Amino acid sequence: MKYSRLKYRINGGADKNLSDEAKKSRMKIFENVISMLNKNNINYAIINGVDDFPNNLGRDIDLVVDKKEIKEFLNLLYEFFYDKYNYFMLVRKSGYGLYQTTIINKYDDESFASVQFDFTYSDINWIIGVFNPMPNKKILSTACFINGIRVSIWGNYIKTIRPLIYYHKHSIDKKYKIYKEIINGKFKDDYIAILGKKLFKEFEIQVNKGSDAIIDWSKNLKRKIFFYKLRKNPINSSYNILLNIIRRIKIIYFSKPPLIGIVGPDGVGKSSTIKGVANVLNKAGLDIIVKHWRPGLLPNPGSFLGKRDDIYTDEYLPNNKKSNFQFLRFLYYYFDFLLGHFIIDRYPPISEFNLVIYDRCSIDMIVDPLRYGFTNRFYVRIIFKLTPKPDYLIWLYDNPVSIYNRKPELSVDEIKRQSSLLDHLFSKGYIHERVNCNSGIDNTIFKTSASIVLFLKKYYSIKYEYSANT
């Protein structure tokens, strides 16, 4: 889907371009969790993310925990991390029955590092379309201690079926050595049981040709394996398809990405702050989408008259003149904010903590309606009051003269007028936090990042559902 108001996005997260201090911080988080599991004799097995341990960790750690011990495990995590001032623990229920936990450490005054743990406890959670390649009881029964951590080599090898079926080219290339080992005998029978003899033979031929060949072959594997499993066991496959539909609905219900709005007059430093915040929070393990002021389900109205409407753009030029079709413009933006909120903004990724940051939002239409083509304030008030709003709204403020000297696009009087309106909205509770920008961009970035992380700690919390008192 095209996001007409998308500025940019940052994929990946905690394992990219980290400093030595960040790597040490991540390793400390991981070792604390493993120590906790070992000391309390919790039955667990890691199946991914520790291939380079103890030198490095993957972006996320996949582990299986015995179903009977899942509540105890969550309680231990909360007791150890949740109330520590320099740790921030985010927890969400995944639609696959997983609990995903990101533990963030503020390891110095201006830096974050994190480790994401994806854990499951039931045999049905690994179903891919029509079958379950990884019975978790076998993952736990095949686990053994390596370098002080309990690892299931079997689970790690069988999990390599996922990038083949979902056609993740980078992961297939990364796992190519494992595919070579599989066709040479390591867990070969398990792979044959998953793919069937015919598909495994195709797999074997393509692996021998090289990584490019196996990548190309996997393009159609999902369709092939779907029909193979459906023919082999139609009743069980139909049941698994139903479970997947239910899980997709649960993803939307349980894992809605939080929406952050950042507002302030032109010149206060919104774009620079947001770019810095996105990089900081990405290092804290979040995938970041940065958008212009509305969801962007509908294109720029001017595009119908032949005006340019980029999918990715760092600039969204203000209208600053009265529209001759204000009612039609009102309806257009109203439905974009209403429908785009649910169709685009609230639809989460399957397996990642995701954050949407808005550079301006609907509240900015109250402050400066002419920017969006309105002179009738009734329309912008209706849009603001009757459409979904960001979960957390931050106002960047500074002395009007300082803002003008930084970027003399608005007059000092206009900056004062906008700041006064924002202050009124803040006093009414529509704006949740304000950050003073008078101490330099780096300080503003970190204060804004810290404020968002504190909000996320509350947003992504199931503390009271699985507390020791339940």
C-alpha positions in Angstrom: 0.0 0.0 0.0 1.2 3.5 -0.8 1.6 5.9 2.1 1.2 9.3 0.5 2.2 11.1 3.7 5.1 8.8 4.6 8.4 10.7 5.2 10.6 7.7 5.8 10.9 4.5 7.8 13.7 2.8 9.6 13.6 -1.0 9.7 15.8 -3.3 11.6 16.6 -2.3 15.1 18.9 -3.3 17.9 21.5 -5.3 16.1 22.6 -2.5 13.6 25.7 -0.4 13.8 25.9 -0.6 17.6 28.7 0.9 19.7 30.8 -1.4 22.0 28.9 0.0 25.0 25.6 -0.8 23.4 26.7 -4.4 22.7 27.9 -4.8 26.3 24.6 -3.4 27.5 22.6 -5.9 25.4 24.8 -8.8 26.5 24.2 -7.8 30.2 20.4 -7.9 29.6 20.6 -11.3 28.0 22.9 -12.8 30.7 20.5 -11.5 33.4 17.6 -13.2 31.8 19.5 -16.5 31.2 20.7 -16.4 34.8 17.1 -15.9 36.0 15.9 -18.9 33.9 18.7 -21.2 35.0 18.5 -20.3 38.7 14.8 -20.9 38.8 15.0 -24.2 36.9 12.6 -23.0 34.2 12.3 -25.4 31.3 13.3 -23.3 28.3 15.2 -23.7 25.0 16.6 -21.0 22.7 16.2 -21.6 18.9 17.5 -18.4 17.4 19.6 -15.3 18.0 22.6 -16.8 19.8 24.6 -18.1 16.8 27.4 -15.6 17.6 27.2 -15.8 21.4 29.2 -14.8 23.4 30.6 -12.3 20.9 27.3 -10.9 19.8 23.5 -11.4 19.9 21.0 -11.3 17.1 18.3 -8.7 17.0 15.8 -10.9 18.8 16.1 -14.1 20.8 13.5 -16.8 20.0 12.9 -19.1 22.9 10.4 -21.7 24.0 9.2 -21.9 27.6 7.2 -24.7 29.1 3.5 -23.7 29.2 3.2 -24.4 32.9 6.0 -22.0 33.7 5.1 -19.0 31.5 3.5 -17.0 34.3 6.5 -17.5 36.6 8.8 -16.4 33.8 6.9 -13.2 33.2 6.8 -12.4 36.9 10.5 -12.9 37.2 11.1 -10.5 34.3 8.8 -7.9 35.9 10.3 -8.3 39.3 13.9 -7.9 38.0 13.4 -5.2 35.3 10.1 -3.3 35.5 10.7 -0.9 38.3 14.4 -0.2 37.8 14.8 3.4 36.8 17.2 2.7 33.9 15.3 -0.2 32.4 12.1 -0.1 30.4 10.2 -3.3 29.7 7.7 -3.5 26.8 5.5 -6.6 26.5 2.9 -7.4 23.9 0.8 -10.4 23.0 1.4 -11.6 19.5 -1.3 -13.0 17.3 0.8 -16.2 17.0 0.2 -16.9 20.7 3.7 -15.5 21.5 4.6 -13.0 24.1 7.1 -10.6 22.8 9.2 -8.7 25.3 11.7 -5.9 24.6 13.9 -4.9 27.5 15.5 -1.5 27.0 18.5 -0.3 29.1 19.4 3.4 29.3 23.1 2.6 29.7 24.3 6.2 29.8 22.7 9.7 29.9 21.9 9.8 26.2 21.8 6.2 24.9 19.6 3.2 24.8 20.2 -0.5 24.0 17.7 -3.4 24.0 17.1 -7.1 23.5 13.8 -8.5 22.2 12.7 -11.9 23.4 10.1 -13.8 21.4 8.8 -16.7 23.4 6.1 -19.3 23.0 4.7 -22.2 24.9 2.2 -24.2 22.8 2.5 -26.6 19.9 0.2 -24.6 17.7 2.1 -21.4 17.7 4.5 -22.2 14.9 1.8 -23.1 12.3 2.7 -21.8 8.9 -0.5 -21.6 6.8 -1.6 -25.3 7.0 1.0 -27.1 9.1 3.1 -27.0 12.2 6.8 -27.7 11.5 8.0 -27.3 15.0 6.3 -29.2 17.9 7.6 -27.3 20.9 7.7 -30.4 23.1 10.4 -31.7 20.8 12.2 -28.3 21.0 12.4 -28.6 24.8 13.3 -32.3 24.8 16.2 -31.8 22.3 17.7 -28.8 24.2 21.1 -29.0 25.8 23.5 -26.5 27.5 26.1 -24.8 25.3 28.2 -22.0 26.8 25.8 -21.8 29.8 22.6 -21.4 27.8 20.0 -24.0 26.9 19.8 -24.3 23.1 17.8 -26.6 20.8 19.9 -27.2 17.8 17.0 -29.2 16.3 14.7 -26.2 16.7 17.3 -23.8 15.2 17.7 -26.0 12.1 13.9 -26.6 11.6 13.1 -22.9 12.0 15.1 -22.3 8.8 12.0 -23.5 6.9 10.3 -20.2 7.6 12.3 -17.9 5.4 11.9 -20.4 2.6 8.2 -20.4 2.8 7.8 -16.7 3.4 10.5 -15.9 0.8 12.8 -13.8 2.9 15.7 -13.5 0.5 18.2 -12.1 3.0 17.5 -14.8 5.6 17.7 -17.5 3.0 21.1 -16.3 1.9 22.2 -16.1 5.5 21.0 -19.7 6.3 22.5 -21.2 3.1 25.2 -23.1 5.0 22.6 -24.7 7.2 20.6 -25.8 4.1 23.9 -27.5 2.8 24.2 -29.3 6.2 20.6 -30.5 6.0 20.8 -32.0 2.5 24.1 -33.7 3.7 22.2 -35.5 6.5 21.7 -33.2 9.5 18.0 -33.4 10.5 17.3 -34.5 6.9 14.5 -36.8 7.8 12.7 -34.0 9.7 12.9 -31.8 6.6 11.6 -34.6 4.4 8.7 -35.0 6.8 7.9 -31.3 6.4 8.3 -30.9 2.7 7.5 -34.3 1.4 9.8 -36.4 -0.7 9.1 -34.6 -4.0 9.6 -31.0 -2.7 12.6 -32.1 -0.7 14.2 -33.5 -3.9 13.6 -30.1 -5.5 15.1 -28.4 -2.5 18.2 -30.6 -2.6 18.8 -29.9 -6.3 18.5 -26.1 -5.8 20.7 -26.0 -2.7 23.4 -27.8 -4.7 23.1 -25.1 -7.4 23.8 -22.3 -4.9 22.2 -19.7 -2.8 20.7 -17.7 -5.7 19.0 -20.9 -7.0 17.4 -21.7 -3.7 16.2 -18.1 -3.3 14.6 -18.3 -6.7 13.0 -21.7 -6.0 11.5 -20.5 -2.8 9.3 -17.9 -4.5 6.6 -20.5 -5.1 7.2 -22.8 -2.2 4.4 -21.4 -0.1 1.8 -22.3 -2.7 3.3 -25.7 -3.4 3.5 -26.7 0.3 0.0 -25.3 0.9 -1.5 -27.7 -1.7 0.7 -30.6 -0.6 -0.4 -30.4 3.0 -4.0 -29.7 2.0 -4.1 -32.9 -0.1 -2.3 -35.0 2.5 -4.5 -34.0 5.5 -7.4 -31.8 4.5 -9.2 -31.8 7.9 -6.1 -30.9 9.9 -5.0 -28.3 7.3 -8.4 -26.7 7.3 -8.3 -26.4 11.1 -4.9 -24.8 10.9 -6.1 -22.3 8.3 -8.9 -21.3 10.7 -6.4 -20.8 13.5 -4.3 -18.6 11.3 -7.3 -16.4 10.4 -8.1 -16.1 14.2 -4.4 -15.2 14.9 -4.4 -12.5 12.2 -7.4 -10.9 13.9 -5.7 -11.2 17.3 -2.6 -9.4 15.9 -4.7 -6.4 15.1 -6.6 -6.5 18.4 -3.6 -7.1 20.8 -0.7 -5.4 19.0 -1.9 -2.0 17.7 1.2 0.2 17.1 1.2 3.3 19.3 0.9 6.7 17.5 3.0 9.6 18.6 2.4 13.1 17.4 5.0 15.9 17.6 3.8 19.5 17.1 5.2 23.0 17.4 5.6 26.1 15.3 7.8 26.1 12.1 11.4 26.6 13.2 11.2 25.0 16.6 13.1 21.9 15.2 10.5 19.2 14.7 12.0 17.6 11.7 15.5 17.4 13.2 14.2 16.2 16.5 12.0 13.5 14.9 14.9 12.2 12.8 17.1 12.0 15.9 14.4 10.4 18.0 13.8 7.8 15.2 17.4 6.8 15.3 17.6 6.6 19.1 14.4 4.6 19.3 15.5 2.3 16.5 18.5 1.4 18.6 16.1 0.7 21.4 14.6 -2.1 19.3 11.7 -0.4 17.6 10.8 -0.2 13.9 10.0 3.4 13.2 7.6 4.9 10.6 7.6 8.7 10.4 4.7 10.3 8.6 3.3 13.7 7.7 0.3 15.1 9.5 -2.4 12.6 8.3 -2.5 8.8 7.6 -2.3 9.1 3.8 -5.0 6.6 2.8 -6.0 9.2 0.3 -3.5 11.1 -1.9 -2.9 14.8 -1.9 -6.1 16.5 -3.3 -3.9 18.5 -5.7 -2.8 15.2 -7.3 -6.2 15.1 -9.1 -5.3 18.4 -10.8 -1.9 17.0 -11.9 0.2 18.3 -9.0 3.0 16.1 -7.7 2.4 13.8 -4.8 5.5 11.8 -3.8 5.2 8.6 -1.8 8.3 9.4 0.1 9.1 13.1 0.7 10.7 15.1 3.5 8.7 18.1 2.6 5.0 18.7 2.7 4.5 22.3 1.6 1.7 24.3 3.4 -1.3 25.5 1.4 -1.5 28.9 3.1 -4.4 30.0 1.0 -8.2 29.6 1.3 -9.6 26.6 -0.5 -12.6 27.3 -2.7 -14.0 23.8 -1.8 -13.7 23.8 2.0 -16.6 21.4 2.6 -15.2 18.9 0.1 -11.8 19.3 1.5 -13.2 18.7 5.0 -14.9 15.5 3.9 -11.8 14.3 2.2 -9.5 14.8 5.2 -12.2 13.6 7.6 -12.4 10.2 5.9 -8.6 10.0 5.5 -8.1 10.5 9.3 -11.0 8.2 10.2 -10.4 5.3 7.8 -6.6 5.7 7.4 -6.2 5.3 11.2 -7.6 1.8 11.2 -6.6 0.6 7.7 -3.0 1.9 7.8 -1.8 3.2 11.2 -3.3 0.6 13.5 -2.4 -2.4 11.3 0.6 -3.9 13.0 3.5 -5.9 11.7 3.4 -9.6 12.7 6.5 -9.9 14.8 8.0 -6.5 15.6 7.5 -3.7 18.0 6.4 -0.8 15.7 6.1 2.9 16.4 4.4 5.5 14.2 5.6 9.1 14.7 3.7 12.0 13.1 5.3 15.3 12.2 2.3 17.4 13.0 -1.2 15.8 13.3 -4.8 16.9 13.3 -4.3 19.2 16.3 -2.1 21.3 14.1 -5.2 22.1 12.0 -6.6 23.8 15.0 -3.5 25.9 15.5 -2.9 26.9 11.8 -6.0 26.0 9.7 -4.9 28.2 6.8 -1.9 25.9 6.3 -4.4 23.2 5.2 -6.7 25.5 3.1 -9.3 26.3 5.8 -10.6 29.6 7.0 -13.7 28.1 8.6 -12.5 26.7 12.0 -15.7 24.7 12.3 -14.4 22.1 9.9 -11.0 21.6 11.5 -12.6 21.3 15.0 -14.9 18.6 13.7 -12.0 16.7 12.2 -10.0 17.0 15.4 -12.9 16.0 17.7 -14.5 13.2 15.7 -11.5 11.3 14.4 -8.9 9.2 16.3 -6.0 11.0 17.8 -2.4 10.0 18.6 -1.9 8.1 21.8 0.8 10.5 22.9 1.2 14.1 21.8 4.4 16.1 22.4 4.7 19.9 22.0 8.2 21.2 21.3 8.4 24.8 22.5 10.9 27.6 22.8 11.1 31.4 23.1 9.3 32.9 20.0 12.3 35.1 19.2 14.7 32.1 19.4 12.4 30.2 17.0 12.3 33.1 14.6 16.1 33.5 14.7 16.5 29.8 14.0 14.0 29.8 11.0 12.5 33.1 10.1 9.5 31.7 8.1 6.8 32.9 10.6 6.7 36.2 12.2 7.4 36.5 15.9 3.7 37.5 16.5 2.5 34.4 14.5 4.8 32.1 16.6 3.4 33.7 19.8 -0.1 33.1 18.6 0.5 29.5 17.8 2.4 28.9 21.0 -0.5 30.5 23.0 -3.0 28.1 21.3 -0.7 25.1 22.0 -0.4 26.1 25.6 -4.2 26.3 25.9 -4.5 22.8 24.3 -1.8 21.5 26.7 -3.7 22.9 29.7 -6.9 21.2 28.5 -5.1 17.8 28.4 -5.1 17.4 24.6 -1.3 17.5 24.6 0.4 15.1 27.0 4.0 16.4 27.2 6.0 19.5 26.3 9.7 19.6 25.7 11.7 22.8 25.9 14.1 23.1 23.0 16.3 25.9 24.4 19.3 23.6 25.3 20.3 22.4 21.8 19.1 19.7 19.4 20.9 16.8 21.0 19.4 17.5 24.4 16.0 17.9 22.8 16.3 14.6 21.0 17.1 12.7 24.1 14.5 14.4 26.3 11.9 13.6 23.6 13.1 10.0 23.3 13.1 9.5 27.0 9.5 10.8 27.2 8.4 8.4 24.5 10.1 5.4 26.1 8.3 6.2 29.4 5.0 6.3 27.6 5.8 3.0 25.7 6.5 1.3 29.0 2.9 1.9 30.0 1.5 1.3 26.6 3.2 -2.1 26.2 2.5 -3.6 29.6 0.6 -6.6 30.8 2.0 -6.3 34.3 -1.4 -6.5 36.1 -2.6 -9.4 34.0 0.3 -11.6 35.1 1.3 -10.2 38.5 2.4 -12.4 41.4 -0.9 -11.6 43.1 -3.1 -13.2 40.4 
